[in-house]
Amino acid sequence: MSLKIVATTDVHGSLLAYDFVKSSISKKGLSRFSTFLKSIKKDNDVIYVDNGDINQGTPLVAFANSNINYNIMSKALNYLKCDYINLGNHDFNYGSEFLYRYVKENNAKCITENVKYKDKNIGNLDIIEINKKKIAFIGVVTDYIYNWEKKKNLENLEILDVFETVKKAVKKVRNDVDYVVVVYHGGFERDLETKEPTEELTGENVGYKICSEIKGIDILITGHQHRNLVSKINDTVVIQCSDGCFSCMEITIDKSICAKLIDISNYDIDFEMENEFKEVLQQTENWLDEEIGTCNIEMYISDIEQAQKTKHPIVSFINKVQKERMNADISACCLFDVMPGFGKTLKYKDMILNYPFPNTLVLKEITGEDLIKYLTQLCDYWIVKEEKIEINPKFLKPKREIYNYDLLDGIDYTFNISKKGKNFVTDIKIDNKDLIKNKKYKLVLNNYRATGGGNFSIFKNLKTLKEDTTDIADILIDYVKKNKNIFIEDKKNIKLKIVD
């Protein structure tokens, strides 16, 4: 029998083969993965590892995390007889107690070496022997979490340096095992062929550095960037699959190491598994389908790039709610790939599906001069190609990061997209008056951006005036329930212009 390592990563709550936007069967999910896993176990020795970011991302887990007295994803992984779990950055979104419970309710062993909970490792490397071969599994999660996560969610937690943790762990086990497998919830900071940086070298992703500077790693299983890749760096086989459980990773250890990606959509649904969660799904659907208000215009989104270019009215809606909630002069929000928009009848599902991340609001004090710097950085999102304005490729590859383009209300501005030189901002006005550089304004934005997420380091040192601990989706729900009939003004305060 062959020895195979099977890995999922960035499942993001896709437990069932179900599309909550269309209320129909989808081609993804752990319930399809289950069928693949059962089939491969018939003729092989299999070790199954999940590489984190599993507890966030669908209405099902959003509902379950707040209303069910057990961790729904732990139950799913237990059904799948998962052997090892590693933590992902989004698994920290619900706080340290939630994280600890997720680990404890899992039958799988947590191998995350670089996270301490109440001064004790939340996970540890493990050595397993199969077919007279010893394999060490070492788990780590990006230590860049400190730059994104709310301080409250990191209480009693310490996240250690990824590179140093891996280096120390590999040195500890290398001479005692036949294979070393590092499971890293992080990705690659450089092009795997040219070796050139593909992003600012912040430390968020250090996969290339790990393979280049630490000897003795046979396999590096990665995630976080939602990429599909199989390659080799020096003597290390590296692999990563996309998010949402559309695919998984398979590594065969025989005379050599062979890695490939598996398309999960080709496998049937494991209805036995889905039946385990039938009741929670029905509860989730009932909750999502409750009407909470109405809107004066339809706000469906069919093209996310066009929605960014034209400032879709859903932006005005979100910014209006944020401004009122935090008593701000200016509000900033972004659009997500998964946003479907909504019609004139508003339900819980419309708010949850359009804001699926557990972000909260932060009110910052910002000068006019720093606002110009912020807008100038946002302006870099666009380029000119064949006389048309398009998204800068660096926001699309290696990881799609359209959420790092904010759209603002409470301020008017023009982005000048240059064919030859640098982009620049003009015509900045607040209340029809020119921006004053030394004046202080109140800006509301989500906690991810407020802590510098997306490499917006300008916000780290700005004074925080107020923080709201309520999830933005819940704030939107509260606003609609309170006001019932919502009037949205489609404000076109952002202009894009091609210049020479």
VOVEX-673837 format. One record per residue (C-alpha): residue number from 1; residue in three letters; x, y, z. Coordinates in Angstrom, 3 decimals. Last residue first. Example, Ala and Ser with C-alpha at 12.3 -4.5 7.8 and 13.67 -1.06 7.14 Angstrom:
<sites>
SITE|pos|code|X|Y|Z
SITE|2|SER|13.670|-1.060|7.140
SITE|1|ALA|12.300|-4.500|7.800
</sites>
This chain:
<sites>
SITE|pos|code|X|Y|Z
SITE|500|ASP|-0.744|61.020|-20.128
SITE|499|VAL|-3.974|60.997|-18.113
SITE|498|ILE|-6.858|58.534|-17.802
SITE|497|LYS|-9.562|59.600|-15.330
SITE|496|LEU|-11.345|57.788|-12.496
SITE|495|LYS|-13.891|59.778|-10.499
SITE|494|ILE|-15.151|59.134|-6.965
SITE|493|ASN|-18.098|61.111|-5.570
SITE|492|LYS|-20.777|59.278|-7.510
SITE|491|LYS|-23.350|59.036|-4.716
SITE|490|ASP|-26.191|56.570|-5.240
SITE|489|GLU|-28.455|57.781|-2.428
SITE|488|ILE|-29.852|54.829|-0.534
SITE|487|PHE|-33.191|55.064|1.258
SITE|486|ILE|-33.853|52.216|3.684
SITE|485|ASN|-37.372|51.386|4.849
SITE|484|LYS|-37.083|49.420|8.116
SITE|483|ASN|-34.959|52.003|10.008
SITE|482|LYS|-34.223|49.929|13.117
SITE|481|LYS|-34.163|46.530|11.438
SITE|480|VAL|-32.003|47.896|8.604
SITE|479|TYR|-29.487|49.503|10.972
SITE|478|ASP|-29.329|46.460|13.252
SITE|477|ILE|-28.615|44.193|10.279
SITE|476|LEU|-25.845|46.479|9.020
SITE|475|ILE|-24.290|46.560|12.500
SITE|474|ASP|-24.560|42.762|12.670
SITE|473|ALA|-22.660|42.455|9.379
SITE|472|ILE|-20.076|44.924|10.720
SITE|471|ASP|-19.359|42.709|13.726
SITE|470|THR|-19.896|44.532|17.028
SITE|469|THR|-16.749|45.441|19.016
SITE|468|ASP|-16.853|49.147|18.141
SITE|467|GLU|-13.609|51.061|18.589
SITE|466|LYS|-13.158|54.775|19.259
SITE|465|LEU|-10.722|57.647|18.812
SITE|464|THR|-7.696|55.681|17.625
SITE|463|LYS|-4.765|58.022|16.980
SITE|462|LEU|-2.831|57.232|13.827
SITE|461|ASN|0.382|55.239|14.176
SITE|460|LYS|-0.775|52.008|12.583
SITE|459|PHE|-2.936|53.719|9.965
SITE|458|ILE|-0.120|54.750|7.602
SITE|457|SER|1.034|51.129|7.379
SITE|456|PHE|-1.578|50.400|4.730
SITE|455|ASN|0.155|47.161|3.773
SITE|454|GLY|-3.149|45.406|3.043
SITE|453|GLY|-3.896|45.296|6.763
SITE|452|GLY|-2.417|48.253|8.658
SITE|451|THR|-4.292|47.873|11.942
SITE|450|ALA|-7.091|50.165|10.781
SITE|449|ARG|-7.407|48.178|7.549
SITE|448|TYR|-8.291|44.953|9.310
SITE|447|ASN|-10.304|46.823|11.963
SITE|446|ASN|-12.727|48.226|9.414
SITE|445|LEU|-12.872|51.916|8.565
SITE|444|VAL|-14.154|55.148|10.106
SITE|443|LEU|-12.313|58.429|9.514
SITE|442|LYS|-12.603|61.489|11.771
SITE|441|TYR|-10.791|64.511|10.354
SITE|440|LYS|-7.921|66.655|11.623
SITE|439|LYS|-6.941|69.792|9.704
SITE|438|ASN|-3.310|70.300|8.710
SITE|437|LYS|-3.776|69.451|5.044
SITE|436|ILE|-7.089|71.252|4.535
SITE|435|LEU|-9.148|69.518|1.850
SITE|434|ASP|-10.856|71.990|-0.449
SITE|433|LYS|-14.506|72.697|0.299
SITE|432|ASN|-17.583|71.106|-1.284
SITE|431|ASP|-18.399|69.339|2.010
SITE|430|ILE|-14.984|67.661|1.820
SITE|429|LYS|-13.029|68.118|-1.401
SITE|428|ILE|-10.116|66.442|-3.132
SITE|427|ASP|-9.913|67.564|-6.756
SITE|426|THR|-6.702|65.646|-7.472
SITE|425|VAL|-5.053|62.278|-6.798
SITE|424|PHE|-2.036|60.819|-8.591
SITE|423|ASN|-0.965|57.819|-10.631
SITE|422|LYS|2.730|57.524|-11.392
SITE|421|GLY|4.156|57.804|-14.884
SITE|420|LYS|3.428|56.657|-18.416
SITE|419|LYS|-0.241|55.888|-19.022
SITE|418|SER|-1.319|57.625|-15.820
SITE|417|ILE|-4.495|56.994|-13.871
SITE|416|ASN|-5.695|60.256|-12.340
SITE|415|PHE|-7.920|59.344|-9.393
SITE|414|THR|-10.410|62.119|-8.689
SITE|413|TYR|-11.766|62.952|-5.235
SITE|412|ASP|-14.893|63.775|-3.244
SITE|411|ILE|-15.133|63.125|0.520
SITE|410|GLY|-17.854|62.003|2.896
SITE|409|ASP|-17.782|58.585|1.281
SITE|408|LEU|-14.724|56.465|0.511
SITE|407|LEU|-13.980|53.411|-1.601
SITE|406|ASP|-11.214|51.085|-0.439
SITE|405|TYR|-9.107|48.842|-2.656
SITE|404|ASN|-7.360|46.131|-0.639
SITE|403|TYR|-10.392|43.867|-0.942
SITE|402|ILE|-9.372|43.258|-4.551
SITE|401|GLU|-6.573|41.052|-3.246
SITE|400|ARG|-6.333|38.060|-5.605
SITE|399|LYS|-3.131|36.299|-4.614
SITE|398|PRO|-0.138|35.711|-6.900
SITE|397|LYS|-1.551|37.626|-8.651
SITE|396|LEU|-4.661|39.838|-8.831
SITE|395|PHE|-3.653|42.942|-6.857
SITE|394|LYS|-0.230|42.969|-8.549
SITE|393|PRO|-2.058|42.904|-11.883
SITE|392|ASN|-3.207|46.555|-11.413
SITE|391|ILE|-6.936|46.553|-12.070
SITE|390|GLU|-7.899|48.045|-15.426
SITE|389|ILE|-8.526|51.489|-16.924
SITE|388|LYS|-8.748|51.336|-20.700
SITE|387|GLU|-6.620|52.966|-23.406
SITE|386|GLU|-4.959|49.648|-24.262
SITE|385|LYS|-3.975|49.140|-20.620
SITE|384|VAL|-4.045|51.951|-18.069
SITE|383|ILE|-3.439|50.983|-14.438
SITE|382|TRP|-5.527|51.014|-11.244
SITE|381|TYR|-4.908|49.920|-7.642
SITE|380|ASP|-2.147|52.540|-7.288
SITE|379|CYS|-4.853|55.121|-6.566
SITE|378|LEU|-5.431|53.494|-3.186
SITE|377|GLN|-1.895|54.492|-2.157
SITE|376|THR|-2.538|58.064|-3.276
SITE|375|LEU|-5.821|58.087|-1.352
SITE|374|TYR|-4.036|57.132|1.864
SITE|373|LYS|-1.237|59.680|1.317
SITE|372|ILE|-3.829|62.415|0.648
SITE|371|LEU|-5.695|61.419|3.802
SITE|370|ASP|-2.392|61.707|5.682
SITE|369|GLU|-2.095|65.363|4.641
SITE|368|GLY|-5.709|66.057|5.532
SITE|367|THR|-4.998|64.785|9.011
SITE|366|ILE|-6.423|61.559|10.401
SITE|365|GLU|-8.134|60.648|13.662
SITE|364|LYS|-9.276|57.047|13.472
SITE|363|LEU|-12.634|55.432|14.262
SITE|362|VAL|-12.515|51.626|14.204
SITE|361|LEU|-15.284|49.296|13.088
SITE|360|THR|-15.445|45.492|13.325
SITE|359|ASN|-14.646|42.706|10.888
SITE|358|PRO|-16.183|39.230|11.179
SITE|357|PHE|-16.073|38.560|7.412
SITE|356|PRO|-19.119|37.549|5.373
SITE|355|TYR|-20.303|41.093|4.544
SITE|354|ASN|-22.488|40.749|1.472
SITE|353|LEU|-23.661|37.247|2.334
SITE|352|ILE|-24.455|38.159|5.948
SITE|351|MET|-26.295|41.401|5.119
SITE|350|ASP|-28.410|39.929|2.352
SITE|349|LYS|-28.983|36.721|4.310
SITE|348|TYR|-30.707|38.603|7.133
SITE|347|LYS|-33.283|39.743|4.620
SITE|346|LEU|-33.899|42.929|2.652
SITE|345|THR|-36.581|43.285|-0.003
SITE|344|LYS|-35.475|45.822|-2.632
SITE|343|GLY|-32.793|43.582|-4.105
SITE|342|PHE|-29.337|42.543|-2.942
SITE|341|GLY|-25.594|42.578|-3.679
SITE|340|PRO|-23.896|39.295|-4.593
SITE|339|MET|-20.653|40.003|-2.664
SITE|338|VAL|-18.214|37.063|-2.898
SITE|337|ASP|-15.434|38.971|-4.630
SITE|336|PHE|-15.393|41.521|-1.801
SITE|335|LEU|-15.930|45.282|-1.989
SITE|334|CYS|-14.158|47.744|0.278
SITE|333|CYS|-15.143|50.274|2.900
SITE|332|ALA|-14.120|53.773|3.932
SITE|331|SER|-16.094|56.379|5.869
SITE|330|ILE|-15.462|60.106|6.297
SITE|329|ASP|-16.639|62.679|8.819
SITE|328|ALA|-17.426|60.039|11.421
SITE|327|ASN|-20.159|59.700|14.055
SITE|326|MET|-19.255|56.024|14.569
SITE|325|ARG|-22.609|54.406|13.768
SITE|324|GLU|-23.706|57.182|11.415
SITE|323|LYS|-20.548|57.004|9.336
SITE|322|GLN|-20.585|53.189|9.249
SITE|321|VAL|-24.212|53.019|8.117
SITE|320|LYS|-23.646|55.587|5.375
SITE|319|ASN|-20.450|53.836|4.312
SITE|318|ILE|-22.241|50.522|3.907
SITE|317|PHE|-25.067|52.054|1.874
SITE|316|SER|-22.806|54.247|-0.272
SITE|315|VAL|-20.713|51.182|-1.089
SITE|314|ILE|-23.865|49.226|-1.976
SITE|313|PRO|-24.499|51.993|-4.538
SITE|312|HIS|-21.653|50.669|-6.743
SITE|311|LYS|-18.734|53.038|-7.070
SITE|310|THR|-18.410|53.090|-10.865
SITE|309|LYS|-14.940|51.578|-11.093
SITE|308|GLN|-15.366|49.303|-8.081
SITE|307|ALA|-18.692|47.903|-9.263
SITE|306|GLN|-17.162|47.458|-12.714
SITE|305|GLU|-14.441|45.334|-11.161
SITE|304|ILE|-17.026|43.356|-9.157
SITE|303|ASP|-19.231|42.536|-12.137
SITE|302|SER|-22.764|41.252|-11.477
SITE|301|ILE|-23.572|43.063|-8.224
SITE|300|TYR|-27.231|43.461|-7.244
SITE|299|MET|-28.229|46.710|-5.563
SITE|298|GLU|-31.921|47.190|-6.257
SITE|297|ILE|-33.239|50.581|-5.201
SITE|296|ASN|-35.521|52.043|-2.497
SITE|295|CYS|-34.661|49.391|0.103
SITE|294|THR|-36.838|47.234|2.347
SITE|293|GLY|-36.615|45.716|5.820
SITE|292|ILE|-35.926|42.713|8.071
SITE|291|GLU|-37.239|39.715|6.137
SITE|290|GLU|-36.239|36.331|7.590
SITE|289|ASP|-34.625|34.044|5.019
SITE|288|LEU|-31.191|33.870|6.637
SITE|287|TRP|-32.567|32.573|9.930
SITE|286|ASN|-34.653|29.866|8.294
SITE|285|GLU|-31.675|28.865|6.139
SITE|284|THR|-29.380|28.626|9.163
SITE|283|GLN|-31.875|26.539|11.127
SITE|282|GLN|-32.259|24.243|8.125
SITE|281|LEU|-28.488|23.900|7.806
SITE|280|VAL|-28.158|23.178|11.528
SITE|279|GLU|-30.744|20.386|11.240
SITE|278|LYS|-29.116|18.792|8.200
SITE|277|PHE|-25.628|18.776|9.705
SITE|276|GLU|-25.144|15.028|10.260
SITE|275|ASN|-27.251|14.468|7.145
SITE|274|GLU|-24.462|16.059|5.106
SITE|273|MET|-22.038|13.351|6.232
SITE|272|GLU|-24.336|10.516|5.211
SITE|271|PHE|-25.019|12.440|2.022
SITE|270|ASP|-21.382|12.159|0.949
SITE|269|ILE|-21.685|14.250|-2.206
SITE|268|ASP|-20.238|12.787|-5.377
SITE|267|TYR|-16.723|13.571|-6.574
SITE|266|ASN|-15.628|15.507|-9.675
SITE|265|SER|-15.985|18.849|-7.877
SITE|264|ILE|-13.122|17.859|-5.568
SITE|263|ASP|-10.446|18.464|-8.210
SITE|262|ILE|-7.294|16.905|-6.755
SITE|261|LEU|-3.943|18.701|-6.795
SITE|260|LYS|-0.666|16.813|-7.179
SITE|259|ALA|2.492|15.842|-5.320
SITE|258|CYS|4.955|12.997|-5.896
SITE|257|ILE|7.725|12.175|-3.438
SITE|256|SER|10.164|9.455|-4.480
SITE|255|LYS|10.568|5.779|-3.697
SITE|254|ASP|7.107|6.040|-2.201
SITE|253|ILE|5.516|9.056|-0.544
SITE|252|THR|2.423|10.280|-2.363
SITE|251|ILE|1.254|13.847|-1.742
SITE|250|GLU|-2.365|14.809|-2.413
SITE|249|MET|-3.695|18.353|-2.043
SITE|248|CYS|-7.332|19.432|-2.137
SITE|247|SER|-9.745|21.122|-4.522
SITE|246|PHE|-12.980|23.099|-4.580
SITE|245|CYS|-12.715|23.221|-0.805
SITE|244|GLY|-13.454|26.946|-0.525
SITE|243|ASP|-9.893|28.158|-1.073
SITE|242|SER|-7.299|27.234|-3.683
SITE|241|CYS|-4.601|24.595|-3.308
SITE|240|GLN|-0.953|24.733|-2.219
SITE|239|ILE|2.102|22.535|-2.765
SITE|238|VAL|5.846|22.531|-2.206
SITE|237|VAL|8.327|19.664|-2.651
SITE|236|THR|11.587|20.617|-0.932
SITE|235|ASP|15.044|19.786|-2.309
SITE|234|ASN|15.750|23.234|-3.815
SITE|233|ILE|12.269|24.685|-4.209
SITE|232|LYS|9.920|22.244|-5.920
SITE|231|SER|6.521|22.885|-7.440
SITE|230|VAL|2.791|22.304|-7.183
SITE|229|LEU|0.509|25.312|-7.240
SITE|228|ASN|-3.133|26.344|-6.993
SITE|227|ARG|-3.370|29.582|-5.031
SITE|226|HIS|-5.639|30.674|-2.165
SITE|225|GLN|-2.871|32.784|-0.581
SITE|224|HIS|-3.392|31.430|2.945
SITE|223|GLY|-2.129|27.913|2.212
SITE|222|THR|1.035|25.810|2.291
SITE|221|ILE|2.204|22.191|2.556
SITE|220|LEU|6.012|22.087|2.549
SITE|219|ILE|7.470|18.622|1.943
SITE|218|ASP|10.980|17.220|2.402
SITE|217|ILE|12.366|19.801|4.815
SITE|216|GLY|15.995|19.100|5.778
SITE|215|LYS|17.680|22.405|5.085
SITE|214|ILE|16.242|25.720|6.192
SITE|213|GLU|17.364|28.760|4.193
SITE|212|SER|15.812|28.390|0.753
SITE|211|CYS|12.702|26.375|1.644
SITE|210|ILE|11.814|28.589|4.612
SITE|209|LYS|12.636|31.785|2.699
SITE|208|TYR|10.327|30.757|-0.125
SITE|207|GLY|7.475|30.049|2.265
SITE|206|VAL|7.865|33.340|4.141
SITE|205|ASN|4.442|34.957|3.744
SITE|204|GLU|3.244|37.699|6.094
SITE|203|GLY|6.875|38.598|6.799
SITE|202|THR|6.550|42.107|5.374
SITE|201|LEU|8.458|41.530|2.145
SITE|200|GLU|6.238|43.663|-0.092
SITE|199|GLU|4.837|41.343|-2.712
SITE|198|THR|5.885|39.163|-5.644
SITE|197|PRO|9.573|39.322|-4.746
SITE|196|GLU|11.876|37.941|-7.484
SITE|195|LYS|13.007|34.312|-7.212
SITE|194|THR|12.540|33.974|-10.997
SITE|193|GLU|11.034|30.486|-10.782
SITE|192|LEU|9.123|30.311|-7.480
SITE|191|ASP|8.135|33.969|-7.664
SITE|190|ARG|8.703|35.332|-4.175
SITE|189|GLU|6.716|35.911|-0.982
SITE|188|PHE|5.209|32.456|-0.883
SITE|187|GLY|2.374|31.281|1.321
SITE|186|GLY|1.137|31.027|4.875
SITE|185|HIS|-0.674|28.482|6.959
SITE|184|TYR|2.365|26.218|6.975
SITE|183|VAL|2.365|22.432|7.318
SITE|182|VAL|6.009|21.335|7.393
SITE|181|VAL|6.608|17.682|6.550
SITE|180|VAL|9.930|16.089|7.530
SITE|179|TYR|10.654|12.600|6.240
SITE|178|ASP|12.782|9.661|7.386
SITE|177|VAL|12.868|10.640|11.043
SITE|176|ASP|15.268|10.910|13.996
SITE|175|ASN|18.038|13.015|12.452
SITE|174|ARG|15.645|15.727|11.300
SITE|173|VAL|13.625|16.001|14.518
SITE|172|LYS|15.098|18.843|16.613
SITE|171|LYS|16.754|20.704|13.728
SITE|170|VAL|13.414|20.768|11.919
SITE|169|ALA|11.696|22.172|15.018
SITE|168|LYS|14.235|24.965|15.558
SITE|167|LYS|14.169|26.120|11.937
SITE|166|VAL|10.375|25.902|11.817
SITE|165|THR|9.995|28.045|14.942
SITE|164|GLU|12.614|30.550|13.750
SITE|163|PHE|10.833|30.998|10.430
SITE|162|VAL|7.354|31.318|11.903
SITE|161|ASP|8.148|33.805|14.685
SITE|160|LEU|5.968|33.101|17.707
SITE|159|ILE|2.305|33.901|18.241
SITE|158|GLU|1.281|34.449|21.862
SITE|157|LEU|-2.297|34.058|23.027
SITE|156|ASN|-3.945|34.802|26.379
SITE|155|GLU|-5.897|37.672|24.759
SITE|154|LEU|-5.513|37.620|20.980
SITE|153|ASN|-9.180|38.196|20.137
SITE|152|LYS|-9.275|41.322|22.307
SITE|151|LYS|-6.290|42.743|20.454
SITE|150|LYS|-8.261|42.658|17.202
SITE|149|GLU|-6.437|40.756|14.471
SITE|148|TRP|-4.676|42.185|11.502
SITE|147|ASN|-1.052|43.145|12.228
SITE|146|TYR|-0.616|40.619|15.042
SITE|145|ILE|-1.745|37.924|12.608
SITE|144|TYR|1.517|38.471|10.721
SITE|143|ASP|2.840|35.436|12.609
SITE|142|THR|1.671|33.220|9.760
SITE|141|VAL|0.628|29.827|11.132
SITE|140|VAL|2.960|26.910|11.873
SITE|139|GLY|2.638|23.108|11.899
SITE|138|ILE|5.396|20.488|12.026
SITE|137|PHE|4.644|16.889|11.014
SITE|136|ALA|7.501|14.397|11.389
SITE|135|ILE|7.374|11.170|9.389
SITE|134|LYS|8.933|7.859|10.407
SITE|133|LYS|8.868|5.072|7.832
SITE|132|LYS|8.469|1.440|8.895
SITE|131|ASN|5.272|1.207|6.858
SITE|130|ILE|3.813|4.059|8.915
SITE|129|GLU|5.482|5.749|11.898
SITE|128|ILE|4.151|9.088|13.159
SITE|127|ILE|6.072|11.983|14.649
SITE|126|ASP|4.202|14.996|15.955
SITE|125|LEU|4.912|18.689|16.267
SITE|124|ASN|3.054|20.419|19.053
SITE|123|GLY|-0.165|22.380|19.502
SITE|122|ILE|-1.647|25.059|21.744
SITE|121|ASN|1.806|25.428|23.276
SITE|120|LYS|1.500|26.638|26.857
SITE|119|ASP|1.832|30.212|28.157
SITE|118|LYS|-1.938|30.754|28.447
SITE|117|TYR|-2.321|29.703|24.822
SITE|116|LYS|0.936|29.600|22.863
SITE|115|VAL|1.093|29.535|19.078
SITE|114|ASN|4.229|28.684|17.059
SITE|113|GLU|4.085|24.886|17.006
SITE|112|THR|0.681|24.347|15.390
SITE|111|ILE|0.466|20.534|15.310
SITE|110|CYS|-3.079|20.142|16.666
SITE|109|LYS|-3.945|16.456|16.972
SITE|108|ALA|-7.186|15.346|15.384
SITE|107|ASN|-10.003|14.350|17.723
SITE|106|ASN|-11.070|17.976|17.562
SITE|105|GLU|-13.188|19.395|20.368
SITE|104|LYS|-10.041|20.619|22.159
SITE|103|VAL|-8.702|22.554|19.160
SITE|102|TYR|-12.011|24.270|18.422
SITE|101|ARG|-12.445|25.012|22.138
SITE|100|TYR|-9.038|26.715|22.244
SITE|99|LEU|-9.894|28.876|19.246
SITE|98|PHE|-13.270|29.880|20.682
SITE|97|GLU|-11.608|30.807|23.986
SITE|96|SER|-8.895|32.772|22.143
SITE|95|GLY|-11.193|34.995|20.121
SITE|94|TYR|-13.634|34.668|17.246
SITE|93|ASN|-11.378|35.824|14.421
SITE|92|PHE|-8.430|33.595|15.464
SITE|91|ASP|-9.439|30.837|13.036
SITE|90|HIS|-9.058|33.470|10.330
SITE|89|ASN|-5.255|33.338|10.704
SITE|88|GLY|-5.079|29.592|10.127
SITE|87|LEU|-4.454|26.830|12.673
SITE|86|ASN|-3.016|23.419|11.846
SITE|85|ILE|-4.996|20.220|12.252
SITE|84|TYR|-3.788|16.629|12.174
SITE|83|ASP|-5.320|13.170|11.774
SITE|82|CYS|-8.776|13.978|10.388
SITE|81|LYS|-11.269|11.165|10.873
SITE|80|LEU|-13.632|12.771|8.333
SITE|79|TYR|-16.439|12.713|10.904
SITE|78|ASN|-14.025|14.290|13.390
SITE|77|LEU|-13.242|17.000|10.843
SITE|76|ALA|-16.949|17.791|10.509
SITE|75|LYS|-17.518|17.849|14.277
SITE|74|SER|-14.546|20.173|14.691
SITE|73|MET|-16.087|22.346|11.978
SITE|72|ILE|-19.387|22.612|13.862
SITE|71|ASN|-17.807|23.661|17.131
SITE|70|TYR|-20.322|22.813|19.843
SITE|69|ASN|-23.095|24.711|21.647
SITE|68|ILE|-24.658|26.047|18.452
SITE|67|ASN|-25.908|29.644|18.142
SITE|66|SER|-23.008|32.034|17.600
SITE|65|ASN|-20.454|29.849|15.813
SITE|64|ALA|-23.275|27.931|14.134
SITE|63|PHE|-24.776|30.989|12.439
SITE|62|ALA|-21.477|32.281|11.042
SITE|61|VAL|-20.470|28.682|10.280
SITE|60|LEU|-23.517|28.170|8.073
SITE|59|PRO|-23.436|31.707|6.666
SITE|58|THR|-20.075|30.840|5.081
SITE|57|GLY|-16.505|32.132|5.535
SITE|56|GLN|-15.027|31.376|8.933
SITE|55|ASN|-13.978|28.331|10.962
SITE|54|ILE|-11.793|26.557|8.378
SITE|53|ASP|-8.881|28.943|7.988
SITE|52|GLY|-6.473|26.117|8.821
SITE|51|ASN|-4.173|23.552|7.204
SITE|50|ASP|-6.255|20.393|7.550
SITE|49|VAL|-4.214|17.178|7.504
SITE|48|TYR|-5.267|13.662|6.470
SITE|47|ILE|-2.765|10.807|6.679
SITE|46|VAL|-3.586|7.959|4.316
SITE|45|ASP|-2.340|4.390|4.004
SITE|44|ASN|-3.602|3.401|0.603
SITE|43|ASP|-6.006|1.106|-1.232
SITE|42|LYS|-9.405|1.821|0.304
SITE|41|LYS|-8.285|5.114|1.862
SITE|40|ILE|-8.384|6.842|-1.529
SITE|39|SER|-12.106|6.212|-1.922
SITE|38|LYS|-13.033|7.401|1.570
SITE|37|LEU|-11.051|10.618|1.095
SITE|36|PHE|-12.641|11.346|-2.282
SITE|35|THR|-16.131|10.857|-0.860
SITE|34|SER|-15.283|13.053|2.127
SITE|33|PHE|-14.032|15.809|-0.208
SITE|32|ARG|-17.563|16.015|-1.567
SITE|31|SER|-18.955|16.564|1.958
SITE|30|LEU|-16.005|18.856|2.685
SITE|29|GLY|-17.291|21.342|0.144
SITE|28|LYS|-17.314|22.216|-3.537
SITE|27|LYS|-19.350|21.800|-6.724
SITE|26|SER|-22.455|23.520|-5.387
SITE|25|ILE|-26.036|22.448|-4.708
SITE|24|SER|-28.563|25.291|-4.544
SITE|23|SER|-29.709|28.191|-2.381
SITE|22|LYS|-28.282|30.600|-4.996
SITE|21|VAL|-26.307|32.771|-2.571
SITE|20|PHE|-26.021|30.015|0.048
SITE|19|ASP|-24.318|27.626|-2.391
SITE|18|TYR|-24.203|24.129|-0.903
SITE|17|ALA|-21.844|21.179|-1.080
SITE|16|LEU|-21.559|21.265|2.699
SITE|15|LEU|-18.647|22.129|4.993
SITE|14|SER|-17.464|25.164|3.091
SITE|13|GLY|-16.679|27.159|6.245
SITE|12|HIS|-13.568|28.815|4.900
SITE|11|VAL|-11.933|25.645|3.539
SITE|10|ASP|-8.636|27.541|3.533
SITE|9|THR|-6.594|24.343|3.419
SITE|8|THR|-7.177|20.666|2.793
SITE|7|ALA|-4.449|18.047|2.869
SITE|6|VAL|-4.018|14.413|1.889
SITE|5|ILE|-0.764|12.662|2.721
SITE|4|LYS|-0.384|9.338|0.956
SITE|3|LEU|1.541|6.188|1.797
SITE|2|SER|1.197|3.499|-0.837
SITE|1|MET|0.000|0.000|0.000
</sites>
